[in-house]
Amino acid sequence: MSKRSANEITDDSKMSMQDSHQTQGVTSSKQQENSSDKSKHVKVGAHWIKKAKDGRQFMSGYIEVNGVRVKVVTFKNDYHEPGRPEFLSYAVEG
């Protein structure tokens, strides 16, 4: 898989993730609260499936650790081999 830059991401994925995904995040949180499994999972991020200009799917979202939120994109590793990651994530600047 070739590395993709933020320029290759479709225009709709460049909009503010907080604004565009606010409703989806609330629904997901409510589903987690209503879950009968009361395990101690702590949400550190969220991802949404999008489509690149070349038609391939990728995930766009964020990861937040210690109050620092980083926007990321995640692509399937087209050159996956045993012992190598199946997906690769990249920080998105700006």
N, C-alpha and C positions, 0 to 999 in steps of 0.2 A: 504494500500500500504506500502510496506517495503521501508525504505530509501535505496537509491542506492548510491554507491560511484562512484568516477570518474573512478575506475578500471573496472566498469561494462560497461562503455561507449565504443562503438566500436572504433577501432584504428583510423579510418578515422576522427572521431570527435575530436581526440586529436591534429590534425594538427592546425597550426596557423589559427584562424578564419579570421584574416585580409587578409592573403594570399589566403585562399581557397574560400572566399566569396566576394572578392573585386568586381568582375564583377557584381554579383547579387545586391550588395549595390548601385552601380552606376545606374543600370537599375531602381531600386526602387526609387531612388532620382529623376531621370528624369521623371518618371511617376508622382511623387508628384508635381514637378515643372509645368508640363503640365496640371495638374488638374484644372478644372474650379472653384473649391471650393478654395477660397483664405483665408481659416480660419487660425488662428494663432497656429497651432499645431507645437510643437517642437519635433523632433525625439530625443529620449534619448537611443535608442538601436535597436537591430535587432535580430531576431531568425530564425533558419532554422530547418525544420523537419528532424529528423534522425531516425534510427532504432537501438534499443539496441540489444545486443546479444540474448536476450530471444524473440526477434521479435516485442516487443512493441514499439510504436512510442514515441518520446520525442522531445523537442525542445532544441537546443543548440544555444547560442548566447552571447550577451553582453548587459549591461546597463551602460550608461555613465552619470554621474551627476557631475557637477562642475569640469569637466576635468579628473575625475577618472573613468577609464573603468574597469568593473568587469565582468569576464566571468561567465555565468550562464547556468545551465541546468534546464529545467522545465518538470515535469512529471504530468500526470493526477492523481488526487487524487482518488485512487480506493476505499477509505473509505469515500467518500463524503456524507455528511448529510446536511440537511437544516441549513443554517447559517454558514457553513464551506466552505473553499475555494475549488473550482473545480480543480485547478491546484496548484502545489507546486514548487517553484524555490529554487535552491541551488547554492551557489557560488562555483566555481571550482578553486581550488588552482593550481598555476603553470602555 
